[in-house]
Amino acid sequence: MAQNTYKTGEKAPESGTYKVQSLVSGGSSNQDNTEVKVEKGEQFPPSPSSNEAAHWVKTS
């Protein structure tokens, strides 16, 4: 089963810890393994390291 990914600006379907999987621009997110806690209904933020729109994946 593929992991659900969420884009910057989308609302979180559930509370949890998420990390950047990739940047929307296609840029590398290798340097960005910051995890952020997002509460249900909050918007996903931009990538913490590059401040660009990102694809997020839930880690816990």
Protein Blocks (a to p, Z undefined) as FASTA:
>chain_A
ZZddddehiacfbgcddddfbdfklpacklmmcccdddehiacdddfklopacddddfZZ
